[in-house]
Amino acid sequence: MTMVVVKAKPGESMDRLIARFRKKILNSGVLLEYRERERHKTEAEKRKESKYRVAHLRELDKKWGRV
């Protein structure tokens, strides 16, 4: 797991600092990794999710004409 560090810039408001922190967390994937680790998934659940993800991406490709 990676660690995100955000240091306050001179004269930066607390709201802006929190916004930068949230943006870094979302872009780094830490939140997604945490949610995945939150609950143990069986191999069957992982396969099912993967199968759904592939089907979903195929549908998006068809929709946008990237076949």
Stockholm file with secondary structure:
# STOCKHOLM 1.0

chainA/1-67         MTMVVVKAKPGESMDRLIARFRKKILNSGVLLEYRERERHKTEAEKRKESKYRVAHLRELDKKWGRV
#=GR chainA/1-67 SS CCCCCCCCCTTCCHHHHHHHHHHHHHHHTHHHHHHHHSSCCCHHHHHHHHHHHHHHHHHHHHHTTCC
#=GC SS_cons        CCCCCCCCCTTCCHHHHHHHHHHHHHHHTHHHHHHHHSSCCCHHHHHHHHHHHHHHHHHHHHHTTCC
//
